[in-house]
């Protein structure tokens, strides 16, 4: 049975993977709750929890500056040179 893991070996690999993910630490964004850097999610978790299966960092909308509006927003510009 080369290449196959027994149930006990699979649990050991999973345990080591979870420990490595926990050792990677957490991502911290100022003003928001920290989230794990590495997350191990099973297919069952995804099917059951859907969007909540993975913890994502908070989204920020301040990455781009707002553009000032034009003086006459209801007038159409000309295509003639």
Number of C-alpha atoms within 10 A of each C-alpha: 5 4 5 8 11 10 9 9 11 12 12 12 13 13 12 12 15 14 11 12 16 15 12 12 13 14 13 14 13 7 7 10 11 16 17 18 16 18 16 13 10 10 10 10 14 13 10 11 11 11 11 10 17 16 13 14 15 14 9 8 7 7 7 7 7 7 6 6 7 8 7 8 8 7 8 7 8 6 5 4 3
